[in-house]
Amino acid sequence: MTRTENGSNVVLDGNAAAGLLQEIFVSDITSAQIQCAACGSVAAVGSLRLYAVQMGAVLRCRHCEGIVMRAVHTPHDRWLEMTGTRSLRF
Ligand SMILES: [Zn+2]
């Protein structure tokens, strides 16, 4: 949300965040610091425990074994579920 000169808020759609999101998603994700939503611990994505599954990957926290990230590859799409992640810092 952006404020105008008179202090009112301007609401834009997600396209306005394209530049910022592109910077985030093009970065090397393995060096990003991820915070587990379950226990609050912070670690590099590359240090998470990987449980490979047929269609993708399940990444678990090294401290509490909570699922922080699930990635699935289908014939038409890529899915990323991050319910177990509190934050991701690049
Ligand atoms: Zn955890």
PDB file of the backbone (N, CA, C, O) and the ligand in Angstrom, with CONECT records:
HET     ZN  A 101       1
ATOM      1  N   MET A   1       0.848  -1.174   0.000  1.00  0.00           N
ATOM      2  CA  MET A   1       0.000   0.000   0.000  1.00  0.00           C
ATOM      3  C   MET A   1       0.895   1.240   0.000  1.00  0.00           C
ATOM      4  O   MET A   1       1.877   1.300   0.740  1.00  0.00           O
ATOM      5  N   THR A   2       0.561   2.203  -0.811  1.00  0.00           N
ATOM      6  CA  THR A   2       1.317   3.430  -0.936  1.00  0.00           C
ATOM      7  C   THR A   2       0.447   4.591  -0.484  1.00  0.00           C
ATOM      8  O   THR A   2      -0.769   4.585  -0.679  1.00  0.00           O
ATOM      9  N   ARG A   3       1.078   5.582   0.118  1.00  0.00           N
ATOM     10  CA  ARG A   3       0.325   6.770   0.541  1.00  0.00           C
ATOM     11  C   ARG A   3       0.547   7.875  -0.472  1.00  0.00           C
ATOM     12  O   ARG A   3       1.653   8.064  -0.979  1.00  0.00           O
ATOM     13  N   THR A   4      -0.514   8.595  -0.755  1.00  0.00           N
ATOM     14  CA  THR A   4      -0.413   9.748  -1.635  1.00  0.00           C
ATOM     15  C   THR A   4       0.102  10.937  -0.829  1.00  0.00           C
ATOM     16  O   THR A   4       0.287  10.830   0.384  1.00  0.00           O
ATOM     17  N   GLU A   5       0.335  12.071  -1.494  1.00  0.00           N
ATOM     18  CA  GLU A   5       0.845  13.258  -0.806  1.00  0.00           C
ATOM     19  C   GLU A   5      -0.079  13.738   0.297  1.00  0.00           C
ATOM     20  O   GLU A   5       0.381  14.299   1.291  1.00  0.00           O
ATOM     21  N   ASN A   6      -1.406  13.521   0.130  1.00  0.00           N
ATOM     22  CA  ASN A   6      -2.328  13.965   1.177  1.00  0.00           C
ATOM     23  C   ASN A   6      -2.543  12.888   2.254  1.00  0.00           C
ATOM     24  O   ASN A   6      -3.387  13.061   3.133  1.00  0.00           O
ATOM     25  N   GLY A   7      -1.803  11.802   2.195  1.00  0.00           N
ATOM     26  CA  GLY A   7      -1.842  10.792   3.243  1.00  0.00           C
ATOM     27  C   GLY A   7      -2.831   9.670   3.020  1.00  0.00           C
ATOM     28  O   GLY A   7      -2.886   8.749   3.835  1.00  0.00           O
ATOM     29  N   SER A   8      -3.620   9.701   1.949  1.00  0.00           N
ATOM     30  CA  SER A   8      -4.558   8.604   1.712  1.00  0.00           C
ATOM     31  C   SER A   8      -3.819   7.413   1.101  1.00  0.00           C
ATOM     32  O   SER A   8      -2.758   7.573   0.496  1.00  0.00           O
ATOM     33  N   ASN A   9      -4.384   6.236   1.263  1.00  0.00           N
ATOM     34  CA  ASN A   9      -3.753   5.019   0.758  1.00  0.00           C
ATOM     35  C   ASN A   9      -4.148   4.754  -0.687  1.00  0.00           C
ATOM     36  O   ASN A   9      -5.279   5.024  -1.092  1.00  0.00           O
ATOM     37  N   VAL A  10      -3.210   4.226  -1.457  1.00  0.00           N
ATOM     38  CA  VAL A  10      -3.470   3.805  -2.819  1.00  0.00           C
ATOM     39  C   VAL A  10      -3.254   2.298  -2.857  1.00  0.00           C
ATOM     40  O   VAL A  10      -2.188   1.809  -2.483  1.00  0.00           O
ATOM     41  N   VAL A  11      -4.256   1.574  -3.304  1.00  0.00           N
ATOM     42  CA  VAL A  11      -4.145   0.129  -3.396  1.00  0.00           C
ATOM     43  C   VAL A  11      -3.927  -0.237  -4.856  1.00  0.00           C
ATOM     44  O   VAL A  11      -4.692   0.158  -5.735  1.00  0.00           O
ATOM     45  N   LEU A  12      -2.863  -1.002  -5.095  1.00  0.00           N
ATOM     46  CA  LEU A  12      -2.541  -1.430  -6.449  1.00  0.00           C
ATOM     47  C   LEU A  12      -2.743  -2.930  -6.543  1.00  0.00           C
ATOM     48  O   LEU A  12      -2.934  -3.587  -5.520  1.00  0.00           O
ATOM     49  N   ASP A  13      -2.705  -3.487  -7.747  1.00  0.00           N
ATOM     50  CA  ASP A  13      -2.805  -4.934  -7.861  1.00  0.00           C
ATOM     51  C   ASP A  13      -1.403  -5.557  -7.834  1.00  0.00           C
ATOM     52  O   ASP A  13      -0.399  -4.845  -7.829  1.00  0.00           O
ATOM     53  N   GLY A  14      -1.350  -6.876  -7.818  1.00  0.00           N
ATOM     54  CA  GLY A  14      -0.089  -7.597  -7.684  1.00  0.00           C
ATOM     55  C   GLY A  14       0.912  -7.312  -8.787  1.00  0.00           C
ATOM     56  O   GLY A  14       2.111  -7.504  -8.587  1.00  0.00           O
ATOM     57  N   ASN A  15       0.460  -6.865  -9.929  1.00  0.00           N
ATOM     58  CA  ASN A  15       1.382  -6.539 -11.017  1.00  0.00           C
ATOM     59  C   ASN A  15       2.373  -5.455 -10.623  1.00  0.00           C
ATOM     60  O   ASN A  15       3.494  -5.423 -11.131  1.00  0.00           O
ATOM     61  N   ALA A  16       1.970  -4.574  -9.726  1.00  0.00           N
ATOM     62  CA  ALA A  16       2.851  -3.489  -9.297  1.00  0.00           C
ATOM     63  C   ALA A  16       4.034  -4.005  -8.482  1.00  0.00           C
ATOM     64  O   ALA A  16       5.027  -3.296  -8.324  1.00  0.00           O
ATOM     65  N   ALA A  17       3.942  -5.226  -7.965  1.00  0.00           N
ATOM     66  CA  ALA A  17       5.030  -5.821  -7.189  1.00  0.00           C
ATOM     67  C   ALA A  17       5.897  -6.740  -8.048  1.00  0.00           C
ATOM     68  O   ALA A  17       6.754  -7.445  -7.515  1.00  0.00           O
ATOM     69  N   ALA A  18       5.695  -6.745  -9.337  1.00  0.00           N
ATOM     70  CA  ALA A  18       6.395  -7.683 -10.228  1.00  0.00           C
ATOM     71  C   ALA A  18       7.908  -7.585 -10.104  1.00  0.00           C
ATOM     72  O   ALA A  18       8.582  -8.614 -10.044  1.00  0.00           O
ATOM     73  N   GLY A  19       8.458  -6.384 -10.065  1.00  0.00           N
ATOM     74  CA  GLY A  19       9.909  -6.221  -9.994  1.00  0.00           C
ATOM     75  C   GLY A  19      10.488  -6.813  -8.726  1.00  0.00           C
ATOM     76  O   GLY A  19      11.479  -7.541  -8.770  1.00  0.00           O
ATOM     77  N   LEU A  20       9.871  -6.502  -7.592  1.00  0.00           N
ATOM     78  CA  LEU A  20      10.336  -7.023  -6.313  1.00  0.00           C
ATOM     79  C   LEU A  20      10.222  -8.547  -6.262  1.00  0.00           C
ATOM     80  O   LEU A  20      11.158  -9.225  -5.838  1.00  0.00           O
ATOM     81  N   LEU A  21       9.086  -9.083  -6.689  1.00  0.00           N
ATOM     82  CA  LEU A  21       8.894 -10.529  -6.653  1.00  0.00           C
ATOM     83  C   LEU A  21       9.853 -11.247  -7.596  1.00  0.00           C
ATOM     84  O   LEU A  21      10.321 -12.345  -7.293  1.00  0.00           O
ATOM     85  N   GLN A  22      10.143 -10.634  -8.728  1.00  0.00           N
ATOM     86  CA  GLN A  22      11.077 -11.242  -9.677  1.00  0.00           C
ATOM     87  C   GLN A  22      12.482 -11.324  -9.056  1.00  0.00           C
ATOM     88  O   GLN A  22      13.189 -12.318  -9.225  1.00  0.00           O
ATOM     89  N   GLU A  23      12.873 -10.263  -8.337  1.00  0.00           N
ATOM     90  CA  GLU A  23      14.176 -10.287  -7.657  1.00  0.00           C
ATOM     91  C   GLU A  23      14.233 -11.429  -6.653  1.00  0.00           C
ATOM     92  O   GLU A  23      15.248 -12.119  -6.552  1.00  0.00           O
ATOM     93  N   ILE A  24      13.151 -11.631  -5.911  1.00  0.00           N
ATOM     94  CA  ILE A  24      13.115 -12.662  -4.878  1.00  0.00           C
ATOM     95  C   ILE A  24      13.151 -14.053  -5.491  1.00  0.00           C
ATOM     96  O   ILE A  24      13.923 -14.902  -5.045  1.00  0.00           O
ATOM     97  N   PHE A  25      12.335 -14.303  -6.500  1.00  0.00           N
ATOM     98  CA  PHE A  25      12.205 -15.652  -7.020  1.00  0.00           C
ATOM     99  C   PHE A  25      13.302 -16.053  -7.987  1.00  0.00           C
ATOM    100  O   PHE A  25      13.385 -17.221  -8.367  1.00  0.00           O
ATOM    101  N   VAL A  26      14.151 -15.112  -8.397  1.00  0.00           N
ATOM    102  CA  VAL A  26      15.266 -15.466  -9.256  1.00  0.00           C
ATOM    103  C   VAL A  26      16.521 -15.747  -8.421  1.00  0.00           C
ATOM    104  O   VAL A  26      17.483 -16.334  -8.917  1.00  0.00           O
ATOM    105  N   SER A  27      16.504 -15.333  -7.174  1.00  0.00           N
ATOM    106  CA  SER A  27      17.662 -15.536  -6.297  1.00  0.00           C
ATOM    107  C   SER A  27      17.946 -17.012  -6.069  1.00  0.00           C
ATOM    108  O   SER A  27      17.092 -17.863  -6.312  1.00  0.00           O
ATOM    109  N   ASP A  28      19.148 -17.306  -5.603  1.00  0.00           N
ATOM    110  CA  ASP A  28      19.512 -18.675  -5.234  1.00  0.00           C
ATOM    111  C   ASP A  28      18.784 -19.027  -3.939  1.00  0.00           C
ATOM    112  O   ASP A  28      19.166 -18.579  -2.858  1.00  0.00           O
ATOM    113  N   ILE A  29      17.759 -19.814  -4.060  1.00  0.00           N
ATOM    114  CA  ILE A  29      16.909 -20.118  -2.909  1.00  0.00           C
ATOM    115  C   ILE A  29      17.646 -20.935  -1.845  1.00  0.00           C
ATOM    116  O   ILE A  29      17.286 -20.857  -0.670  1.00  0.00           O
ATOM    117  N   THR A  30      18.647 -21.701  -2.212  1.00  0.00           N
ATOM    118  CA  THR A  30      19.311 -22.557  -1.220  1.00  0.00           C
ATOM    119  C   THR A  30      20.070 -21.750  -0.172  1.00  0.00           C
ATOM    120  O   THR A  30      20.294 -22.241   0.934  1.00  0.00           O
ATOM    121  N   SER A  31      20.467 -20.524  -0.499  1.00  0.00           N
ATOM    122  CA  SER A  31      21.180 -19.705   0.482  1.00  0.00           C
ATOM    123  C   SER A  31      20.234 -18.794   1.263  1.00  0.00           C
ATOM    124  O   SER A  31      20.670 -18.125   2.200  1.00  0.00           O
ATOM    125  N   ALA A  32      18.966 -18.753   0.905  1.00  0.00           N
ATOM    126  CA  ALA A  32      17.999 -17.933   1.638  1.00  0.00           C
ATOM    127  C   ALA A  32      17.801 -18.496   3.043  1.00  0.00           C
ATOM    128  O   ALA A  32      17.898 -19.705   3.256  1.00  0.00           O
ATOM    129  N   GLN A  33      17.524 -17.610   3.996  1.00  0.00           N
ATOM    130  CA  GLN A  33      17.273 -18.017   5.376  1.00  0.00           C
ATOM    131  C   GLN A  33      15.772 -18.222   5.544  1.00  0.00           C
ATOM    132  O   GLN A  33      14.981 -17.315   5.285  1.00  0.00           O
ATOM    133  N   ILE A  34      15.392 -19.403   5.971  1.00  0.00           N
ATOM    134  CA  ILE A  34      13.972 -19.732   6.120  1.00  0.00           C
ATOM    135  C   ILE A  34      13.665 -19.917   7.602  1.00  0.00           C
ATOM    136  O   ILE A  34      14.429 -20.540   8.339  1.00  0.00           O
ATOM    137  N   GLN A  35      12.526 -19.359   8.024  1.00  0.00           N
ATOM    138  CA  GLN A  35      12.118 -19.506   9.416  1.00  0.00           C
ATOM    139  C   GLN A  35      10.941 -20.471   9.484  1.00  0.00           C
ATOM    140  O   GLN A  35       9.926 -20.274   8.815  1.00  0.00           O
ATOM    141  N   CYS A  36      11.083 -21.506  10.290  1.00  0.00           N
ATOM    142  CA  CYS A  36      10.054 -22.520  10.476  1.00  0.00           C
ATOM    143  C   CYS A  36       8.873 -21.913  11.250  1.00  0.00           C
ATOM    144  O   CYS A  36       9.065 -21.286  12.292  1.00  0.00           O
ATOM    145  N   ALA A  37       7.664 -22.103  10.737  1.00  0.00           N
ATOM    146  CA  ALA A  37       6.475 -21.569  11.412  1.00  0.00           C
ATOM    147  C   ALA A  37       6.169 -22.337  12.694  1.00  0.00           C
ATOM    148  O   ALA A  37       5.563 -21.782  13.611  1.00  0.00           O
ATOM    149  N   ALA A  38       6.569 -23.579  12.771  1.00  0.00           N
ATOM    150  CA  ALA A  38       6.246 -24.411  13.940  1.00  0.00           C
ATOM    151  C   ALA A  38       7.129 -24.106  15.140  1.00  0.00           C
ATOM    152  O   ALA A  38       6.626 -23.974  16.255  1.00  0.00           O
ATOM    153  N   CYS A  39       8.447 -23.991  14.930  1.00  0.00           N
ATOM    154  CA  CYS A  39       9.355 -23.832  16.070  1.00  0.00           C
ATOM    155  C   CYS A  39      10.113 -22.507  16.062  1.00  0.00           C
ATOM    156  O   CYS A  39      10.747 -22.160  17.058  1.00  0.00           O
ATOM    157  N   GLY A  40      10.059 -21.764  14.962  1.00  0.00           N
ATOM    158  CA  GLY A  40      10.708 -20.462  14.893  1.00  0.00           C
ATOM    159  C   GLY A  40      12.184 -20.500  14.570  1.00  0.00           C
ATOM    160  O   GLY A  40      12.808 -19.443  14.478  1.00  0.00           O
ATOM    161  N   SER A  41      12.768 -21.668  14.394  1.00  0.00           N
ATOM    162  CA  SER A  41      14.206 -21.729  14.088  1.00  0.00           C
ATOM    163  C   SER A  41      14.461 -21.204  12.676  1.00  0.00           C
ATOM    164  O   SER A  41      13.599 -21.290  11.802  1.00  0.00           O
ATOM    165  N   VAL A  42      15.653 -20.664  12.470  1.00  0.00           N
ATOM    166  CA  VAL A  42      16.054 -20.091  11.195  1.00  0.00           C
ATOM    167  C   VAL A  42      17.244 -20.879  10.666  1.00  0.00           C
ATOM    168  O   VAL A  42      18.187 -21.170  11.402  1.00  0.00           O
ATOM    169  N   ALA A  43      17.189 -21.217   9.391  1.00  0.00           N
ATOM    170  CA  ALA A  43      18.280 -21.974   8.772  1.00  0.00           C
ATOM    171  C   ALA A  43      18.286 -21.702   7.274  1.00  0.00           C
ATOM    172  O   ALA A  43      17.304 -21.208   6.719  1.00  0.00           O
ATOM    173  N   ALA A  44      19.392 -22.026   6.630  1.00  0.00           N
ATOM    174  CA  ALA A  44      19.461 -21.911   5.173  1.00  0.00           C
ATOM    175  C   ALA A  44      18.563 -22.977   4.547  1.00  0.00           C
ATOM    176  O   ALA A  44      18.490 -24.104   5.036  1.00  0.00           O
ATOM    177  N   VAL A  45      17.892 -22.616   3.477  1.00  0.00           N
ATOM    178  CA  VAL A  45      17.027 -23.586   2.792  1.00  0.00           C
ATOM    179  C   VAL A  45      17.830 -24.832   2.414  1.00  0.00           C
ATOM    180  O   VAL A  45      17.323 -25.951   2.488  1.00  0.00           O
ATOM    181  N   GLY A  46      19.068 -24.632   2.017  1.00  0.00           N
ATOM    182  CA  GLY A  46      19.908 -25.758   1.633  1.00  0.00           C
ATOM    183  C   GLY A  46      20.221 -26.717   2.765  1.00  0.00           C
ATOM    184  O   GLY A  46      20.671 -27.835   2.515  1.00  0.00           O
ATOM    185  N   SER A  47      19.993 -26.308   4.003  1.00  0.00           N
ATOM    186  CA  SER A  47      20.285 -27.188   5.138  1.00  0.00           C
ATOM    187  C   SER A  47      19.042 -27.955   5.614  1.00  0.00           C
ATOM    188  O   SER A  47      19.138 -28.765   6.536  1.00  0.00           O
ATOM    189  N   LEU A  48      17.892 -27.711   5.001  1.00  0.00           N
ATOM    190  CA  LEU A  48      16.674 -28.440   5.395  1.00  0.00           C
ATOM    191  C   LEU A  48      16.805 -29.909   5.025  1.00  0.00           C
ATOM    192  O   LEU A  48      17.613 -30.274   4.170  1.00  0.00           O
ATOM    193  N   ARG A  49      16.014 -30.741   5.666  1.00  0.00           N
ATOM    194  CA  ARG A  49      16.000 -32.167   5.321  1.00  0.00           C
ATOM    195  C   ARG A  49      15.058 -32.380   4.145  1.00  0.00           C
ATOM    196  O   ARG A  49      13.899 -31.966   4.177  1.00  0.00           O
ATOM    197  N   LEU A  50      15.564 -33.021   3.125  1.00  0.00           N
ATOM    198  CA  LEU A  50      14.776 -33.290   1.924  1.00  0.00           C
ATOM    199  C   LEU A  50      14.246 -34.709   1.944  1.00  0.00           C
ATOM    200  O   LEU A  50      14.992 -35.671   2.129  1.00  0.00           O
ATOM    201  N   TYR A  51      12.941 -34.816   1.750  1.00  0.00           N
ATOM    202  CA  TYR A  51      12.294 -36.108   1.561  1.00  0.00           C
ATOM    203  C   TYR A  51      11.759 -36.095   0.141  1.00  0.00           C
ATOM    204  O   TYR A  51      10.712 -35.509  -0.136  1.00  0.00           O
ATOM    205  N   ALA A  52      12.480 -36.741  -0.746  1.00  0.00           N
ATOM    206  CA  ALA A  52      12.101 -36.750  -2.150  1.00  0.00           C
ATOM    207  C   ALA A  52      10.876 -37.633  -2.341  1.00  0.00           C
ATOM    208  O   ALA A  52      10.812 -38.746  -1.818  1.00  0.00           O
ATOM    209  N   VAL A  53       9.929 -37.137  -3.078  1.00  0.00           N
ATOM    210  CA  VAL A  53       8.743 -37.910  -3.419  1.00  0.00           C
ATOM    211  C   VAL A  53       8.662 -37.981  -4.933  1.00  0.00           C
ATOM    212  O   VAL A  53       9.363 -37.255  -5.638  1.00  0.00           O
ATOM    213  N   GLN A  54       7.816 -38.847  -5.419  1.00  0.00           N
ATOM    214  CA  GLN A  54       7.771 -39.083  -6.858  1.00  0.00           C
ATOM    215  C   GLN A  54       7.551 -37.810  -7.670  1.00  0.00           C
ATOM    216  O   GLN A  54       8.187 -37.621  -8.706  1.00  0.00           O
ATOM    217  N   MET A  55       6.666 -36.945  -7.214  1.00  0.00           N
ATOM    218  CA  MET A  55       6.337 -35.756  -8.011  1.00  0.00           C
ATOM    219  C   MET A  55       7.029 -34.498  -7.522  1.00  0.00           C
ATOM    220  O   MET A  55       6.745 -33.416  -8.037  1.00  0.00           O
ATOM    221  N   GLY A  56       7.933 -34.593  -6.542  1.00  0.00           N
ATOM    222  CA  GLY A  56       8.563 -33.376  -6.075  1.00  0.00           C
ATOM    223  C   GLY A  56       9.379 -33.572  -4.823  1.00  0.00           C
ATOM    224  O   GLY A  56      10.143 -34.531  -4.706  1.00  0.00           O
ATOM    225  N   ALA A  57       9.212 -32.653  -3.880  1.00  0.00           N
ATOM    226  CA  ALA A  57      10.053 -32.659  -2.697  1.00  0.00           C
ATOM    227  C   ALA A  57       9.274 -32.154  -1.486  1.00  0.00           C
ATOM    228  O   ALA A  57       8.412 -31.281  -1.592  1.00  0.00           O
ATOM    229  N   VAL A  58       9.603 -32.730  -0.340  1.00  0.00           N
ATOM    230  CA  VAL A  58       9.097 -32.250   0.937  1.00  0.00           C
ATOM    231  C   VAL A  58      10.324 -31.853   1.745  1.00  0.00           C
ATOM    232  O   VAL A  58      11.206 -32.677   1.987  1.00  0.00           O
ATOM    233  N   LEU A  59      10.381 -30.583   2.164  1.00  0.00           N
ATOM    234  CA  LEU A  59      11.513 -30.088   2.938  1.00  0.00           C
ATOM    235  C   LEU A  59      11.068 -29.880   4.381  1.00  0.00           C
ATOM    236  O   LEU A  59      10.089 -29.186   4.654  1.00  0.00           O
ATOM    237  N   ARG A  60      11.814 -30.501   5.301  1.00  0.00           N
ATOM    238  CA  ARG A  60      11.458 -30.446   6.724  1.00  0.00           C
ATOM    239  C   ARG A  60      12.514 -29.699   7.523  1.00  0.00           C
ATOM    240  O   ARG A  60      13.697 -29.697   7.181  1.00  0.00           O
ATOM    241  N   CYS A  61      12.059 -29.068   8.590  1.00  0.00           N
ATOM    242  CA  CYS A  61      12.924 -28.361   9.528  1.00  0.00           C
ATOM    243  C   CYS A  61      13.870 -29.354  10.202  1.00  0.00           C
ATOM    244  O   CYS A  61      13.459 -30.451  10.579  1.00  0.00           O
ATOM    245  N   ARG A  62      15.142 -28.965  10.351  1.00  0.00           N
ATOM    246  CA  ARG A  62      16.118 -29.827  11.014  1.00  0.00           C
ATOM    247  C   ARG A  62      15.889 -29.891  12.519  1.00  0.00           C
ATOM    248  O   ARG A  62      16.342 -30.830  13.173  1.00  0.00           O
ATOM    249  N   HIS A  63      15.194 -28.907  13.071  1.00  0.00           N
ATOM    250  CA  HIS A  63      15.019 -28.850  14.527  1.00  0.00           C
ATOM    251  C   HIS A  63      13.775 -29.587  14.999  1.00  0.00           C
ATOM    252  O   HIS A  63      13.843 -30.342  15.969  1.00  0.00           O
ATOM    253  N   CYS A  64      12.629 -29.384  14.328  1.00  0.00           N
ATOM    254  CA  CYS A  64      11.374 -29.971  14.817  1.00  0.00           C
ATOM    255  C   CYS A  64      10.756 -30.962  13.839  1.00  0.00           C
ATOM    256  O   CYS A  64       9.742 -31.587  14.150  1.00  0.00           O
ATOM    257  N   GLU A  65      11.359 -31.112  12.657  1.00  0.00           N
ATOM    258  CA  GLU A  65      10.849 -32.018  11.620  1.00  0.00           C
ATOM    259  C   GLU A  65       9.537 -31.540  10.999  1.00  0.00           C
ATOM    260  O   GLU A  65       8.911 -32.281  10.241  1.00  0.00           O
ATOM    261  N   GLY A  66       9.113 -30.321  11.306  1.00  0.00           N
ATOM    262  CA  GLY A  66       7.906 -29.779  10.679  1.00  0.00           C
ATOM    263  C   GLY A  66       8.135 -29.566   9.188  1.00  0.00           C
ATOM    264  O   GLY A  66       9.249 -29.263   8.762  1.00  0.00           O
ATOM    265  N   ILE A  67       7.091 -29.723   8.406  1.00  0.00           N
ATOM    266  CA  ILE A  67       7.191 -29.487   6.959  1.00  0.00           C
ATOM    267  C   ILE A  67       7.181 -27.978   6.726  1.00  0.00           C
ATOM    268  O   ILE A  67       6.221 -27.298   7.088  1.00  0.00           O
ATOM    269  N   VAL A  68       8.239 -27.462   6.128  1.00  0.00           N
ATOM    270  CA  VAL A  68       8.304 -26.028   5.847  1.00  0.00           C
ATOM    271  C   VAL A  68       7.996 -25.702   4.386  1.00  0.00           C
ATOM    272  O   VAL A  68       7.580 -24.587   4.068  1.00  0.00           O
ATOM    273  N   MET A  69       8.200 -26.667   3.508  1.00  0.00           N
ATOM    274  CA  MET A  69       8.013 -26.381   2.090  1.00  0.00           C
ATOM    275  C   MET A  69       7.728 -27.674   1.340  1.00  0.00           C
ATOM    276  O   MET A  69       8.374 -28.693   1.585  1.00  0.00           O
ATOM    277  N   ARG A  70       6.778 -27.635   0.442  1.00  0.00           N
ATOM    278  CA  ARG A  70       6.495 -28.763  -0.448  1.00  0.00           C
ATOM    279  C   ARG A  70       6.497 -28.247  -1.877  1.00  0.00           C
ATOM    280  O   ARG A  70       5.831 -27.257  -2.182  1.00  0.00           O
ATOM    281  N   ALA A  71       7.222 -28.894  -2.733  1.00  0.00           N
ATOM    282  CA  ALA A  71       7.274 -28.517  -4.142  1.00  0.00           C
ATOM    283  C   ALA A  71       6.822 -29.707  -4.972  1.00  0.00           C
ATOM    284  O   ALA A  71       7.295 -30.827  -4.780  1.00  0.00           O
ATOM    285  N   VAL A  72       5.913 -29.461  -5.886  1.00  0.00           N
ATOM    286  CA  VAL A  72       5.363 -30.530  -6.717  1.00  0.00           C
ATOM    287  C   VAL A  72       5.482 -30.126  -8.178  1.00  0.00           C
ATOM    288  O   VAL A  72       5.254 -28.976  -8.552  1.00  0.00           O
ATOM    289  N   HIS A  73       5.841 -31.095  -8.976  1.00  0.00           N
ATOM    290  CA  HIS A  73       6.000 -30.908 -10.405  1.00  0.00           C
ATOM    291  C   HIS A  73       4.979 -31.803 -11.099  1.00  0.00           C
ATOM    292  O   HIS A  73       5.077 -33.029 -11.040  1.00  0.00           O
ATOM    293  N   THR A  74       4.001 -31.189 -11.754  1.00  0.00           N
ATOM    294  CA  THR A  74       3.018 -31.967 -12.508  1.00  0.00           C
ATOM    295  C   THR A  74       3.301 -31.759 -13.991  1.00  0.00           C
ATOM    296  O   THR A  74       4.114 -30.903 -14.339  1.00  0.00           O
ATOM    297  N   PRO A  75       2.666 -32.504 -14.857  1.00  0.00           N
ATOM    298  CA  PRO A  75       2.941 -32.326 -16.295  1.00  0.00           C
ATOM    299  C   PRO A  75       2.680 -30.899 -16.790  1.00  0.00           C
ATOM    300  O   PRO A  75       3.285 -30.473 -17.774  1.00  0.00           O
ATOM    301  N   HIS A  76       1.795 -30.162 -16.129  1.00  0.00           N
ATOM    302  CA  HIS A  76       1.455 -28.827 -16.622  1.00  0.00           C
ATOM    303  C   HIS A  76       1.861 -27.684 -15.707  1.00  0.00           C
ATOM    304  O   HIS A  76       1.941 -26.539 -16.152  1.00  0.00           O
ATOM    305  N   ASP A  77       2.119 -27.975 -14.430  1.00  0.00           N
ATOM    306  CA  ASP A  77       2.341 -26.893 -13.471  1.00  0.00           C
ATOM    307  C   ASP A  77       3.459 -27.214 -12.488  1.00  0.00           C
ATOM    308  O   ASP A  77       3.913 -28.353 -12.373  1.00  0.00           O
ATOM    309  N   ARG A  78       3.880 -26.178 -11.791  1.00  0.00           N
ATOM    310  CA  ARG A  78       4.773 -26.312 -10.636  1.00  0.00           C
ATOM    311  C   ARG A  78       4.028 -25.702  -9.465  1.00  0.00           C
ATOM    312  O   ARG A  78       3.481 -24.604  -9.579  1.00  0.00           O
ATOM    313  N   TRP A  79       4.000 -26.413  -8.324  1.00  0.00           N
ATOM    314  CA  TRP A  79       3.308 -25.940  -7.138  1.00  0.00           C
ATOM    315  C   TRP A  79       4.313 -25.794  -6.016  1.00  0.00           C
ATOM    316  O   TRP A  79       5.199 -26.629  -5.837  1.00  0.00           O
ATOM    317  N   LEU A  80       4.160 -24.725  -5.268  1.00  0.00           N
ATOM    318  CA  LEU A  80       4.998 -24.521  -4.091  1.00  0.00           C
ATOM    319  C   LEU A  80       4.076 -24.188  -2.929  1.00  0.00           C
ATOM    320  O   LEU A  80       3.355 -23.191  -2.974  1.00  0.00           O
ATOM    321  N   GLU A  81       4.091 -25.007  -1.899  1.00  0.00           N
ATOM    322  CA  GLU A  81       3.256 -24.797  -0.722  1.00  0.00           C
ATOM    323  C   GLU A  81       4.188 -24.481   0.437  1.00  0.00           C
ATOM    324  O   GLU A  81       5.123 -25.233   0.710  1.00  0.00           O
ATOM    325  N   MET A  82       3.932 -23.364   1.122  1.00  0.00           N
ATOM    326  CA  MET A  82       4.841 -22.913   2.185  1.00  0.00           C
ATOM    327  C   MET A  82       4.086 -22.572   3.470  1.00  0.00           C
ATOM    328  O   MET A  82       4.457 -21.633   4.174  1.00  0.00           O
ATOM    329  N   THR A  83       3.045 -23.320   3.776  1.00  0.00           N
ATOM    330  CA  THR A  83       2.271 -23.066   4.987  1.00  0.00           C
ATOM    331  C   THR A  83       3.152 -23.144   6.232  1.00  0.00           C
ATOM    332  O   THR A  83       2.922 -22.412   7.195  1.00  0.00           O
ATOM    333  N   GLY A  84       4.138 -24.005   6.224  1.00  0.00           N
ATOM    334  CA  GLY A  84       5.001 -24.200   7.388  1.00  0.00           C
ATOM    335  C   GLY A  84       6.156 -23.220   7.475  1.00  0.00           C
ATOM    336  O   GLY A  84       7.046 -23.387   8.310  1.00  0.00           O
ATOM    337  N   THR A  85       6.157 -22.199   6.627  1.00  0.00           N
ATOM    338  CA  THR A  85       7.221 -21.196   6.629  1.00  0.00           C
ATOM    339  C   THR A  85       6.700 -19.888   7.212  1.00  0.00           C
ATOM    340  O   THR A  85       5.658 -19.384   6.793  1.00  0.00           O
ATOM    341  N   ARG A  86       7.431 -19.341   8.180  1.00  0.00           N
ATOM    342  CA  ARG A  86       7.047 -18.028   8.721  1.00  0.00           C
ATOM    343  C   ARG A  86       7.607 -16.922   7.845  1.00  0.00           C
ATOM    344  O   ARG A  86       6.916 -15.944   7.559  1.00  0.00           O
ATOM    345  N   SER A  87       8.866 -17.072   7.414  1.00  0.00           N
ATOM    346  CA  SER A  87       9.476 -16.050   6.556  1.00  0.00           C
ATOM    347  C   SER A  87      10.616 -16.651   5.765  1.00  0.00           C
ATOM    348  O   SER A  87      11.147 -17.710   6.098  1.00  0.00           O
ATOM    349  N   LEU A  88      10.974 -15.946   4.710  1.00  0.00           N
ATOM    350  CA  LEU A  88      12.082 -16.335   3.840  1.00  0.00           C
ATOM    351  C   LEU A  88      12.873 -15.074   3.589  1.00  0.00           C
ATOM    352  O   LEU A  88      12.327 -14.094   3.081  1.00  0.00           O
ATOM    353  N   ARG A  89      14.166 -15.075   3.940  1.00  0.00           N
ATOM    354  CA  ARG A  89      14.989 -13.864   3.789  1.00  0.00           C
ATOM    355  C   ARG A  89      16.124 -14.127   2.825  1.00  0.00           C
ATOM    356  O   ARG A  89      16.873 -15.094   2.970  1.00  0.00           O
ATOM    357  N   PHE A  90      16.243 -13.245   1.829  1.00  0.00           N
ATOM    358  CA  PHE A  90      17.303 -13.386   0.818  1.00  0.00           C
ATOM    359  C   PHE A  90      18.413 -12.390   1.086  1.00  0.00           C
ATOM    360  O   PHE A  90      19.397 -12.349   0.347  1.00  0.00           O
TER     361      PHE A  90
HETATM  362 ZN    ZN A 101      10.900 -26.203  13.098  1.00  0.00          ZN2+
END
